[in-house]
């Protein structure tokens, strides 16, 4: 038995259900992008109202992220994630009842509140199971669900919209119903698919549990790292504040594009709903490459700052191209942006666990995620207001680009442990990898 065997065993057991859960999560929060014009016609939701409603999801998300993650840390991942999935699945189905801007706002807010604990909860959960040297790849595999969800979801959503008139329902209503129902069903199975902690895993031997636990404990911040302990210290820590802004910059790029990509693709002449869905999936193919390649490079080199900065620069460049170029090359530019903004995220999430532990880490991950995802509110809202004021949503991409570029500048100024593995850390990791015959050696 060696560390590689245990790592593969854990990955095979836990990453597939987490991946599928995130596919449904991202689908349920972003499928509204495909029905923007239908909501305008059937529910009186204009561009500004749509932008506000699409983004208000992240207000609920930001408000409840921290308490939700603290519950998960105390109660366990498998039960809490199952509850969250069941509730947001029902709310996603309820989106089919939208009949006015007010109802749209309320349902989107509640959906965000229900999903608030899922993503930061899984990021925390990954730290329970994967040592620092493997977290970039593990998080990348998990976050590749965003790209897969969009690759699959856009064409499937376009097809479901085509069910217009079936059983007296509009096509967009069928889309919400049939994309929310699988979430409810999967939620019922989550308690049997996940295991809370390594010590609870009946599918690991005692030796495998000891080895995995030793490796994870060795990665916790030392006393020399002086992690903040109190809420005031955490919120006032300049490292945490910078991480919050960088994640905000990433998310404003992600959702500014996500909610408006179908509208941008719609400028290409001759495309129907299904065609728009397929073309809208292309940037997410590139995003899938980014979320696999950049974390692999980061884990392999131990360098977090370089790949993260590169990802943000590519995002900014792609957004500028999406605003300036004609429709077809603009889609190609957004492919570059997607490679960057999705590849940035798993690299980014390797850093917070180097600063905090335990309940402080649970709260801080949710705090960063919640604040960062306010970019998901501001991005669509800026795009919507800009379109209403100027007649072109692409003008809003310029403001978003400036924020992403500022995020790249902040990353350039990062100077703390965790952004590049020190020779000592690499040596310790090598020693841990060599433990084969006596896994308890790491505990001595």
DRENDO-1510 file (C-alpha; in Angstrom, 1 decimal, always signed):
<recs>
REC; n; res; u; v; w
REC; 1; UNK; +0.0; +0.0; +0.0 .
REC; 2; UNK; +1.2; +3.5; -0.8 .
REC; 3; UNK; -0.1; +7.1; -0.9 .
REC; 4; UNK; -1.0; +6.9; -4.6 .
REC; 5; UNK; -3.2; +3.9; -4.0 .
REC; 6; UNK; -5.1; +5.6; -1.2 .
REC; 7; UNK; -5.4; +8.8; -3.2 .
REC; 8; UNK; -6.9; +7.0; -6.2 .
REC; 9; UNK; -9.3; +5.0; -4.0 .
REC; 10; UNK; -10.6; +8.2; -2.4 .
REC; 11; UNK; -10.9; +10.0; -5.7 .
REC; 12; UNK; -12.9; +7.1; -7.3 .
REC; 13; UNK; -15.2; +6.9; -4.4 .
REC; 14; UNK; -16.0; +10.6; -3.7 .
REC; 15; UNK; -15.3; +12.7; -6.8 .
REC; 16; UNK; -18.0; +11.2; -9.1 .
REC; 17; UNK; -20.9; +12.0; -6.8 .
REC; 18; UNK; -19.5; +15.4; -6.0 .
REC; 19; UNK; -19.1; +16.1; -9.7 .
REC; 20; UNK; -22.6; +15.1; -10.5 .
REC; 21; UNK; -24.0; +17.2; -7.7 .
REC; 22; UNK; -22.2; +20.3; -9.0 .
REC; 23; UNK; -23.4; +19.6; -12.5 .
REC; 24; UNK; -27.0; +19.8; -11.3 .
REC; 25; UNK; -26.2; +22.8; -9.0 .
REC; 26; UNK; -24.7; +24.9; -11.8 .
REC; 27; UNK; -27.4; +23.9; -14.2 .
REC; 28; UNK; -30.2; +24.9; -11.8 .
REC; 29; UNK; -28.7; +28.3; -11.1 .
REC; 30; UNK; -27.8; +29.2; -14.7 .
REC; 31; UNK; -30.4; +27.6; -16.9 .
REC; 32; UNK; -32.4; +30.9; -16.6 .
REC; 33; UNK; -29.9; +32.4; -19.2 .
REC; 34; UNK; -31.6; +30.3; -21.9 .
REC; 35; UNK; -35.1; +31.8; -21.3 .
REC; 36; UNK; -34.3; +35.5; -21.1 .
REC; 37; UNK; -36.4; +36.4; -24.1 .
REC; 38; UNK; -39.2; +34.0; -23.1 .
REC; 39; UNK; -39.5; +35.5; -19.7 .
REC; 40; UNK; -39.7; +39.0; -21.2 .
REC; 41; UNK; -42.6; +37.8; -23.4 .
REC; 42; UNK; -44.5; +35.7; -20.9 .
REC; 43; UNK; -43.8; +37.3; -17.6 .
REC; 44; UNK; -42.9; +41.0; -18.4 .
REC; 45; UNK; -39.3; +40.7; -17.3 .
REC; 46; UNK; -37.3; +43.2; -19.2 .
REC; 47; UNK; -33.4; +43.3; -19.5 .
REC; 48; UNK; -32.9; +45.3; -16.3 .
REC; 49; UNK; -35.3; +43.1; -14.3 .
REC; 50; UNK; -33.8; +40.0; -15.7 .
REC; 51; UNK; -30.2; +41.2; -14.8 .
REC; 52; UNK; -31.4; +42.0; -11.3 .
REC; 53; UNK; -33.2; +38.7; -10.9 .
REC; 54; UNK; -30.4; +36.6; -12.3 .
REC; 55; UNK; -28.0; +38.3; -9.9 .
REC; 56; UNK; -30.1; +38.4; -6.8 .
REC; 57; UNK; -29.5; +34.7; -6.5 .
REC; 58; UNK; -26.0; +35.6; -5.1 .
REC; 59; UNK; -27.4; +37.9; -2.4 .
REC; 60; UNK; -29.1; +34.9; -0.8 .
REC; 61; UNK; -25.9; +33.0; -1.6 .
REC; 62; UNK; -23.7; +35.5; +0.2 .
REC; 63; UNK; -26.0; +35.9; +3.3 .
REC; 64; UNK; -26.3; +32.2; +4.2 .
REC; 65; UNK; -23.0; +30.8; +3.0 .
REC; 66; UNK; -21.1; +31.1; +6.4 .
REC; 67; UNK; -23.9; +29.7; +8.7 .
REC; 68; UNK; -24.5; +26.9; +6.2 .
REC; 69; UNK; -20.8; +25.9; +6.2 .
REC; 70; UNK; -20.6; +26.0; +10.0 .
REC; 71; UNK; -23.6; +23.6; +10.1 .
REC; 72; UNK; -21.8; +21.3; +7.7 .
REC; 73; UNK; -18.6; +21.4; +9.7 .
REC; 74; UNK; -20.6; +20.4; +12.8 .
REC; 75; UNK; -23.3; +18.1; +11.4 .
REC; 76; UNK; -21.4; +16.4; +8.6 .
REC; 77; UNK; -21.4; +16.8; +4.8 .
REC; 78; UNK; -23.5; +13.9; +3.6 .
REC; 79; UNK; -26.7; +14.8; +5.6 .
REC; 80; UNK; -26.4; +18.6; +5.2 .
REC; 81; UNK; -25.6; +18.5; +1.4 .
REC; 82; UNK; -28.6; +16.2; +0.9 .
REC; 83; UNK; -30.9; +18.6; +2.6 .
REC; 84; UNK; -29.5; +21.5; +0.6 .
REC; 85; UNK; -29.9; +19.6; -2.7 .
REC; 86; UNK; -33.5; +18.6; -1.9 .
REC; 87; UNK; -34.6; +22.2; -1.2 .
REC; 88; UNK; -32.9; +23.8; -4.1 .
REC; 89; UNK; -34.2; +21.1; -6.5 .
REC; 90; UNK; -37.7; +21.9; -5.4 .
REC; 91; UNK; -37.1; +25.7; -5.8 .
REC; 92; UNK; -35.6; +25.1; -9.3 .
REC; 93; UNK; -38.8; +23.3; -10.3 .
REC; 94; UNK; -40.8; +26.1; -8.8 .
REC; 95; UNK; -39.2; +28.6; -11.3 .
REC; 96; UNK; -41.7; +27.2; -13.8 .
REC; 97; UNK; -44.4; +29.2; -11.8 .
REC; 98; UNK; -42.7; +32.6; -12.6 .
REC; 99; UNK; -45.3; +35.1; -13.7 .
REC; 100; UNK; -44.0; +38.5; -12.7 .
REC; 101; UNK; -40.7; +40.3; -11.9 .
REC; 102; UNK; -41.4; +40.1; -8.2 .
REC; 103; UNK; -42.0; +36.4; -8.2 .
REC; 104; UNK; -38.8; +36.0; -10.3 .
REC; 105; UNK; -36.8; +37.9; -7.7 .
REC; 106; UNK; -38.2; +35.9; -4.8 .
REC; 107; UNK; -37.5; +32.5; -6.3 .
REC; 108; UNK; -34.0; +33.4; -7.4 .
REC; 109; UNK; -33.2; +34.8; -3.9 .
REC; 110; UNK; -34.5; +31.6; -2.3 .
REC; 111; UNK; -32.6; +29.4; -4.7 .
REC; 112; UNK; -29.4; +31.2; -3.9 .
REC; 113; UNK; -30.0; +30.9; -0.2 .
REC; 114; UNK; -30.6; +27.1; -0.6 .
REC; 115; UNK; -27.4; +26.6; -2.7 .
REC; 116; UNK; -25.3; +28.9; -0.5 .
REC; 117; UNK; -23.7; +26.0; +1.5 .
REC; 118; UNK; -23.1; +23.6; -1.4 .
REC; 119; UNK; -19.9; +24.9; -3.1 .
REC; 120; UNK; -18.0; +26.2; +0.0 .
REC; 121; UNK; -19.2; +23.0; +1.8 .
REC; 122; UNK; -17.6; +20.8; -0.9 .
REC; 123; UNK; -14.4; +22.9; -0.9 .
REC; 124; UNK; -14.2; +22.3; +2.9 .
REC; 125; UNK; -15.1; +18.7; +2.4 .
REC; 126; UNK; -12.2; +18.2; +0.0 .
REC; 127; UNK; -9.7; +19.4; +2.7 .
REC; 128; UNK; -11.0; +16.6; +4.9 .
REC; 129; UNK; -10.0; +14.0; +2.3 .
REC; 130; UNK; -7.2; +15.3; +0.1 .
REC; 131; UNK; -3.7; +16.4; +1.2 .
REC; 132; UNK; -2.5; +19.9; +0.0 .
REC; 133; UNK; -0.5; +18.5; -2.9 .
REC; 134; UNK; -3.6; +16.8; -4.4 .
REC; 135; UNK; -6.2; +19.5; -3.7 .
REC; 136; UNK; -5.7; +21.4; -6.9 .
REC; 137; UNK; -6.3; +18.4; -9.1 .
REC; 138; UNK; -9.2; +17.2; -6.9 .
REC; 139; UNK; -10.9; +20.6; -6.9 .
REC; 140; UNK; -10.3; +20.9; -10.7 .
REC; 141; UNK; -12.1; +17.6; -11.3 .
REC; 142; UNK; -14.9; +18.8; -9.1 .
REC; 143; UNK; -15.1; +22.2; -10.8 .
REC; 144; UNK; -15.0; +20.7; -14.3 .
REC; 145; UNK; -18.7; +20.0; -13.6 .
REC; 146; UNK; -19.3; +23.7; -14.4 .
REC; 147; UNK; -18.0; +23.2; -17.9 .
REC; 148; UNK; -19.8; +19.9; -18.4 .
REC; 149; UNK; -23.0; +21.3; -17.1 .
REC; 150; UNK; -22.9; +24.1; -19.6 .
REC; 151; UNK; -21.8; +21.8; -22.5 .
REC; 152; UNK; -24.7; +19.5; -21.8 .
REC; 153; UNK; -27.1; +22.0; -20.3 .
REC; 154; UNK; -27.3; +24.5; -23.1 .
REC; 155; UNK; -28.2; +22.0; -25.9 .
REC; 156; UNK; -30.6; +20.1; -23.6 .
REC; 157; UNK; -32.2; +23.3; -22.3 .
REC; 158; UNK; -32.7; +24.4; -25.9 .
REC; 159; UNK; -34.4; +21.1; -26.7 .
REC; 160; UNK; -36.6; +21.3; -23.6 .
REC; 161; UNK; -37.7; +24.8; -24.6 .
REC; 162; UNK; -38.9; +23.2; -27.8 .
REC; 163; UNK; -41.5; +21.3; -25.8 .
REC; 164; UNK; -43.7; +24.4; -26.0 .
REC; 165; UNK; -47.4; +23.5; -25.6 .
REC; 166; UNK; -47.0; +20.0; -24.2 .
REC; 167; UNK; -49.6; +19.4; -21.5 .
REC; 168; UNK; -50.5; +23.1; -21.8 .
REC; 169; UNK; -47.1; +24.3; -20.5 .
REC; 170; UNK; -44.6; +26.6; -22.2 .
REC; 171; UNK; -41.2; +25.2; -23.2 .
REC; 172; UNK; -39.4; +27.3; -20.6 .
REC; 173; UNK; -41.6; +25.9; -17.9 .
REC; 174; UNK; -40.7; +22.3; -19.0 .
REC; 175; UNK; -37.1; +23.2; -18.9 .
REC; 176; UNK; -37.2; +24.3; -15.2 .
REC; 177; UNK; -39.3; +21.3; -14.2 .
REC; 178; UNK; -37.2; +18.6; -16.0 .
REC; 179; UNK; -33.9; +20.1; -14.9 .
REC; 180; UNK; -34.9; +20.5; -11.3 .
REC; 181; UNK; -36.4; +17.1; -10.8 .
REC; 182; UNK; -33.1; +15.1; -11.1 .
REC; 183; UNK; -31.6; +17.2; -8.2 .
REC; 184; UNK; -34.4; +16.2; -5.9 .
REC; 185; UNK; -33.9; +12.5; -6.8 .
REC; 186; UNK; -30.1; +12.6; -6.3 .
REC; 187; UNK; -30.5; +14.3; -3.0 .
REC; 188; UNK; -32.2; +11.2; -1.6 .
REC; 189; UNK; -29.1; +9.1; -2.5 .
REC; 190; UNK; -26.4; +11.5; -1.2 .
REC; 191; UNK; -26.3; +10.2; +2.4 .
REC; 192; UNK; -25.3; +6.8; +1.0 .
REC; 193; UNK; -22.9; +8.1; -1.6 .
REC; 194; UNK; -20.7; +10.3; +0.7 .
REC; 195; UNK; -18.7; +9.6; +3.9 .
REC; 196; UNK; -18.1; +12.5; +6.3 .
REC; 197; UNK; -14.5; +11.8; +7.4 .
REC; 198; UNK; -11.7; +9.3; +6.7 .
REC; 199; UNK; -12.2; +7.7; +10.1 .
REC; 200; UNK; -15.8; +6.9; +9.2 .
REC; 201; UNK; -14.9; +5.2; +5.9 .
REC; 202; UNK; -15.7; +1.5; +6.0 .
REC; 203; UNK; -14.3; +1.2; +2.5 .
REC; 204; UNK; -10.8; +2.1; +3.8 .
REC; 205; UNK; -8.6; -0.2; +5.8 .
REC; 206; UNK; -7.2; +0.9; +9.2 .
REC; 207; UNK; -3.7; +1.4; +7.6 .
REC; 208; UNK; -5.2; +3.5; +4.7 .
REC; 209; UNK; -7.1; +5.6; +7.2 .
REC; 210; UNK; -3.9; +6.2; +9.3 .
REC; 211; UNK; -1.8; +7.1; +6.2 .
REC; 212; UNK; -4.5; +9.5; +4.8 .
REC; 213; UNK; -5.1; +11.2; +8.2 .
REC; 214; UNK; -1.3; +11.6; +8.8 .
REC; 215; UNK; -0.8; +13.3; +5.4 .
REC; 216; UNK; -3.7; +15.7; +5.9 .
REC; 217; UNK; -2.6; +16.6; +9.5 .
REC; 218; UNK; +0.9; +17.3; +8.2 .
REC; 219; UNK; -0.5; +20.0; +5.9 .
REC; 220; UNK; -2.3; +22.0; +8.5 .
REC; 221; UNK; -0.9; +25.5; +9.2 .
REC; 222; UNK; +1.8; +25.5; +11.9 .
REC; 223; UNK; +2.0; +27.8; +14.9 .
REC; 224; UNK; +4.5; +29.9; +12.9 .
REC; 225; UNK; +1.8; +30.7; +10.3 .
REC; 226; UNK; -0.2; +32.5; +13.0 .
REC; 227; UNK; -3.6; +31.9; +11.5 .
REC; 228; UNK; -6.3; +34.4; +12.7 .
REC; 229; UNK; -8.6; +32.9; +15.3 .
REC; 230; UNK; -11.4; +35.4; +15.9 .
REC; 231; UNK; -14.0; +36.7; +13.5 .
REC; 232; UNK; -12.6; +40.2; +13.7 .
REC; 233; UNK; -9.1; +38.9; +13.0 .
REC; 234; UNK; -10.3; +36.9; +10.0 .
REC; 235; UNK; -12.3; +39.8; +8.5 .
REC; 236; UNK; -9.4; +42.2; +9.2 .
REC; 237; UNK; -6.7; +39.9; +7.9 .
REC; 238; UNK; -5.2; +41.5; +4.7 .
REC; 239; UNK; -4.6; +38.1; +3.2 .
REC; 240; UNK; -8.3; +37.1; +3.6 .
REC; 241; UNK; -9.4; +40.5; +2.2 .
REC; 242; UNK; -7.2; +40.1; -0.9 .
REC; 243; UNK; -8.5; +36.6; -1.4 .
REC; 244; UNK; -12.1; +37.9; -1.2 .
REC; 245; UNK; -11.4; +40.5; -3.9 .
REC; 246; UNK; -9.6; +38.1; -6.2 .
REC; 247; UNK; -12.5; +35.6; -6.0 .
REC; 248; UNK; -14.9; +38.4; -6.6 .
REC; 249; UNK; -13.0; +39.3; -9.8 .
REC; 250; UNK; -13.1; +35.7; -11.0 .
REC; 251; UNK; -16.8; +35.4; -10.3 .
REC; 252; UNK; -17.8; +38.6; -12.0 .
REC; 253; UNK; -16.1; +37.3; -15.1 .
REC; 254; UNK; -17.8; +33.9; -14.8 .
REC; 255; UNK; -21.3; +35.1; -14.4 .
REC; 256; UNK; -21.1; +38.2; -16.5 .
REC; 257; UNK; -20.4; +35.8; -19.4 .
REC; 258; UNK; -22.6; +32.9; -18.3 .
REC; 259; UNK; -25.9; +34.8; -18.1 .
REC; 260; UNK; -25.3; +36.7; -21.3 .
REC; 261; UNK; -23.5; +34.3; -23.5 .
REC; 262; UNK; -26.7; +33.0; -25.2 .
REC; 263; UNK; -27.8; +36.6; -25.9 .
REC; 264; UNK; -24.3; +37.3; -27.5 .
REC; 265; UNK; -24.5; +34.1; -29.5 .
REC; 266; UNK; -28.0; +35.1; -30.6 .
REC; 267; UNK; -26.4; +37.9; -32.7 .
REC; 268; UNK; -25.2; +35.1; -35.1 .
REC; 269; UNK; -27.8; +35.0; -37.9 .
REC; 270; UNK; -29.7; +31.9; -38.7 .
REC; 271; UNK; -29.6; +30.2; -35.2 .
REC; 272; UNK; -32.7; +28.9; -33.5 .
REC; 273; UNK; -33.0; +28.0; -29.7 .
REC; 274; UNK; -31.2; +24.7; -30.2 .
REC; 275; UNK; -28.5; +26.2; -32.4 .
REC; 276; UNK; -27.9; +28.9; -29.8 .
REC; 277; UNK; -27.6; +26.2; -27.1 .
REC; 278; UNK; -25.0; +24.3; -29.1 .
REC; 279; UNK; -22.9; +27.3; -30.0 .
REC; 280; UNK; -23.1; +28.6; -26.4 .
REC; 281; UNK; -21.5; +25.3; -25.3 .
REC; 282; UNK; -18.3; +25.9; -27.2 .
REC; 283; UNK; -16.6; +28.2; -24.6 .
REC; 284; UNK; -17.3; +25.6; -22.0 .
REC; 285; UNK; -15.3; +23.0; -23.9 .
REC; 286; UNK; -12.3; +25.4; -23.5 .
REC; 287; UNK; -13.3; +26.0; -19.9 .
REC; 288; UNK; -13.1; +22.2; -19.3 .
REC; 289; UNK; -9.5; +22.2; -20.6 .
REC; 290; UNK; -8.7; +25.2; -18.3 .
REC; 291; UNK; -10.0; +23.5; -15.2 .
REC; 292; UNK; -8.0; +20.4; -15.9 .
REC; 293; UNK; -4.7; +21.9; -17.2 .
REC; 294; UNK; -4.1; +24.9; -14.9 .
REC; 295; UNK; -4.6; +22.9; -11.6 .
REC; 296; UNK; -2.3; +20.2; -12.9 .
REC; 297; UNK; +0.4; +22.7; -13.7 .
REC; 298; UNK; +0.0; +24.3; -10.3 .
REC; 299; UNK; +0.1; +21.1; -8.3 .
REC; 300; UNK; +3.1; +19.8; -10.4 .
REC; 301; UNK; +5.2; +23.0; -9.8 .
REC; 302; UNK; +3.9; +24.0; -6.4 .
REC; 303; UNK; +3.3; +27.4; -7.9 .
REC; 304; UNK; -0.1; +28.9; -7.2 .
REC; 305; UNK; +0.5; +32.6; -8.1 .
REC; 306; UNK; +1.7; +32.1; -11.6 .
REC; 307; UNK; -1.1; +30.0; -13.0 .
REC; 308; UNK; -3.7; +32.1; -11.1 .
REC; 309; UNK; -2.4; +35.3; -12.6 .
REC; 310; UNK; -2.2; +33.8; -16.1 .
REC; 311; UNK; -5.8; +32.6; -15.8 .
REC; 312; UNK; -7.0; +36.1; -14.9 .
REC; 313; UNK; -5.1; +37.8; -17.7 .
REC; 314; UNK; -6.6; +35.3; -20.2 .
REC; 315; UNK; -10.0; +36.1; -18.8 .
REC; 316; UNK; -9.6; +39.8; -19.2 .
REC; 317; UNK; -8.2; +39.5; -22.8 .
REC; 318; UNK; -11.1; +37.2; -23.8 .
REC; 319; UNK; -13.7; +39.6; -22.4 .
REC; 320; UNK; -12.3; +42.5; -24.4 .
REC; 321; UNK; -12.4; +40.3; -27.5 .
REC; 322; UNK; -16.0; +39.4; -26.7 .
REC; 323; UNK; -16.9; +43.1; -26.6 .
REC; 324; UNK; -15.0; +44.3; -29.6 .
REC; 325; UNK; -15.1; +41.6; -32.2 .
REC; 326; UNK; -17.9; +40.5; -34.6 .
REC; 327; UNK; -20.2; +37.6; -33.4 .
REC; 328; UNK; -18.2; +34.6; -34.6 .
REC; 329; UNK; -14.7; +35.8; -33.4 .
REC; 330; UNK; -16.3; +37.1; -30.3 .
REC; 331; UNK; -17.4; +33.6; -29.4 .
REC; 332; UNK; -13.8; +32.5; -30.0 .
REC; 333; UNK; -12.6; +35.2; -27.6 .
REC; 334; UNK; -15.0; +34.1; -24.9 .
REC; 335; UNK; -13.5; +30.6; -25.3 .
REC; 336; UNK; -10.2; +32.1; -24.1 .
REC; 337; UNK; -12.0; +33.9; -21.2 .
REC; 338; UNK; -13.7; +30.6; -20.2 .
REC; 339; UNK; -10.4; +28.8; -20.2 .
REC; 340; UNK; -9.1; +31.4; -17.8 .
REC; 341; UNK; -11.9; +32.0; -15.4 .
REC; 342; UNK; -12.8; +28.4; -14.8 .
REC; 343; UNK; -9.1; +27.3; -14.6 .
REC; 344; UNK; -8.5; +30.0; -12.0 .
REC; 345; UNK; -10.9; +28.6; -9.5 .
REC; 346; UNK; -9.4; +25.3; -8.4 .
REC; 347; UNK; -5.9; +26.9; -8.2 .
REC; 348; UNK; -7.4; +29.7; -6.1 .
REC; 349; UNK; -9.1; +27.3; -3.6 .
REC; 350; UNK; -5.7; +25.6; -2.8 .
REC; 351; UNK; -4.7; +28.8; -0.9 .
REC; 352; UNK; -7.2; +29.3; +2.0 .
REC; 353; UNK; -6.5; +26.0; +3.7 .
REC; 354; UNK; -2.9; +27.1; +4.1 .
REC; 355; UNK; -4.0; +30.0; +6.3 .
REC; 356; UNK; -6.7; +28.5; +8.6 .
REC; 357; UNK; -7.9; +25.3; +10.1 .
REC; 358; UNK; -11.0; +23.8; +11.7 .
REC; 359; UNK; -14.1; +26.0; +12.2 .
REC; 360; UNK; -12.1; +29.1; +11.2 .
REC; 361; UNK; -11.4; +27.5; +7.8 .
REC; 362; UNK; -15.1; +26.5; +7.4 .
REC; 363; UNK; -16.3; +30.0; +8.1 .
REC; 364; UNK; -13.6; +31.7; +6.0 .
REC; 365; UNK; -14.1; +29.6; +2.9 .
REC; 366; UNK; -17.8; +30.4; +3.0 .
REC; 367; UNK; -17.0; +34.1; +3.6 .
REC; 368; UNK; -14.7; +34.2; +0.6 .
REC; 369; UNK; -17.2; +32.3; -1.5 .
REC; 370; UNK; -20.1; +34.4; -0.5 .
REC; 371; UNK; -18.4; +37.7; -1.0 .
REC; 372; UNK; -16.8; +36.6; -4.3 .
REC; 373; UNK; -20.2; +35.4; -5.6 .
REC; 374; UNK; -21.6; +38.9; -5.2 .
REC; 375; UNK; -19.7; +39.3; -8.5 .
REC; 376; UNK; -22.4; +36.9; -9.7 .
REC; 377; UNK; -24.9; +39.6; -8.7 .
REC; 378; UNK; -23.0; +42.6; -10.0 .
REC; 379; UNK; -22.0; +41.0; -13.3 .
REC; 380; UNK; -25.4; +40.3; -14.6 .
REC; 381; UNK; -26.9; +43.5; -13.1 .
REC; 382; UNK; -24.2; +45.7; -14.8 .
REC; 383; UNK; -24.8; +43.9; -18.1 .
REC; 384; UNK; -28.6; +44.3; -17.8 .
REC; 385; UNK; -28.5; +48.0; -16.8 .
REC; 386; UNK; -26.0; +48.7; -19.6 .
REC; 387; UNK; -28.2; +47.0; -22.2 .
REC; 388; UNK; -31.3; +48.9; -21.0 .
REC; 389; UNK; -29.4; +52.2; -21.1 .
REC; 390; UNK; -27.3; +51.8; -24.3 .
REC; 391; UNK; -29.1; +49.0; -26.2 .
REC; 392; UNK; -26.0; +46.8; -26.1 .
REC; 393; UNK; -25.2; +44.4; -23.3 .
REC; 394; UNK; -21.6; +44.0; -24.7 .
REC; 395; UNK; -20.7; +47.4; -23.3 .
REC; 396; UNK; -21.0; +46.0; -19.8 .
REC; 397; UNK; -18.1; +43.7; -20.6 .
REC; 398; UNK; -15.7; +46.6; -20.4 .
REC; 399; UNK; -16.5; +47.3; -16.7 .
REC; 400; UNK; -16.2; +43.7; -15.9 .
REC; 401; UNK; -12.9; +43.4; -17.7 .
REC; 402; UNK; -11.4; +46.2; -15.5 .
REC; 403; UNK; -12.4; +44.3; -12.3 .
REC; 404; UNK; -10.8; +41.1; -13.6 .
REC; 405; UNK; -7.6; +43.0; -14.5 .
REC; 406; UNK; -7.5; +44.5; -11.0 .
REC; 407; UNK; -7.8; +40.9; -9.7 .
REC; 408; UNK; -4.7; +39.9; -11.7 .
REC; 409; UNK; -2.8; +42.9; -10.3 .
REC; 410; UNK; -3.7; +41.8; -6.7 .
REC; 411; UNK; -2.5; +38.3; -7.4 .
REC; 412; UNK; +0.8; +39.7; -8.7 .
REC; 413; UNK; +1.3; +41.3; -5.3 .
REC; 414; UNK; +0.6; +38.1; -3.3 .
REC; 415; UNK; +3.5; +37.4; -0.9 .
REC; 416; UNK; +2.7; +34.6; +1.5 .
REC; 417; UNK; +3.2; +30.9; +2.1 .
REC; 418; UNK; +0.9; +28.6; +0.2 .
REC; 419; UNK; +1.4; +30.3; -3.2 .
REC; 420; UNK; +4.6; +28.4; -3.8 .
REC; 421; UNK; +5.6; +25.3; -2.0 .
REC; 422; UNK; +8.9; +25.7; -0.1 .
REC; 423; UNK; +11.7; +23.2; -0.6 .
REC; 424; UNK; +11.0; +22.0; +3.0 .
REC; 425; UNK; +7.3; +21.3; +2.1 .
REC; 426; UNK; +8.3; +19.5; -1.0 .
REC; 427; UNK; +10.8; +17.4; +0.8 .
REC; 428; UNK; +8.2; +16.5; +3.5 .
REC; 429; UNK; +5.7; +15.6; +0.7 .
REC; 430; UNK; +8.3; +13.3; -0.9 .
REC; 431; UNK; +8.9; +11.6; +2.4 .
REC; 432; UNK; +5.2; +11.0; +2.8 .
REC; 433; UNK; +5.0; +9.5; -0.7 .
REC; 434; UNK; +7.7; +7.0; +0.2 .
REC; 435; UNK; +5.7; +5.5; +3.2 .
REC; 436; UNK; +4.6; +2.1; +1.9 .
REC; 437; UNK; +5.3; -0.7; +4.5 .
REC; 438; UNK; +4.5; +1.2; +7.7 .
REC; 439; UNK; +1.8; +3.9; +7.3 .
REC; 440; UNK; +2.0; +4.7; +11.0 .
REC; 441; UNK; +5.6; +6.0; +10.4 .
REC; 442; UNK; +4.1; +9.3; +9.4 .
REC; 443; UNK; +2.5; +9.6; +12.9 .
REC; 444; UNK; +5.8; +9.2; +14.8 .
</recs>
